């Protein structure tokens, strides 16, 4: 997988890894619209087309949960069919809309999903950046939780490679976003996760989905950030008791670029077409 990224003999200052992240595709089967409004299947197709055309080419793609809308097998079949067009390695975690067993059944070739019996938690060591996926889904509940066993596994896993830059991915946000209806379904006991993350300085980011928009917050000794939705975005409404609304803001993705020389830097890009690029300069210098 991603041979060009397995450059263990590459001189240290030039080692790098480019990681794309998309989130919350919420795929439905049979062309059905999510919430009677959103063509999530088409949105994921657009996102995949964008990711396939990125230059430089990402080494891998992370999808941070809510892969489908109601956890149904036919939704996973549709998701898998669309995902087949992605020309990059991809790693998945579940969100509150997912079903662990149906997800596993749909992706038997994604062997990392089978590292633990009960949870879809995993570690991938094939790249210069270590990838850790957590499973915060709670069957039939919108909030997230990490079991004591999962937290202990995370602690042990992170302790095994203290010097390797690491991304930890968990669907539910472990911080207060200020969007009230989403903060009623967060990762519960975030302090328990913070206690673990805080012990491991190599964690460059805690990457989330769930919030359907780009939000950053300090968390433990690192940065927690949520990824935009690949289709619909949760409304930016910071009023107390604001309604549970979404809107069709331009969907986006994150690009996490790690290099040995500069560390981890994260960019946000947009999926839909837009004008440009245009030059700043012509033959006479800065264009007036
Ligand atoms: Fe979602």
Boltz pocket constraint, residues with backbone or C-beta under 6 A from the ligand:
constraints:
  - pocket:
      binder: B
      contacts: [[A, 24], [A, 26], [A, 65], [A, 66], [A, 95], [A, 97], [A, 210], [A, 211], [A, 212]]
      max_distance: 6.0
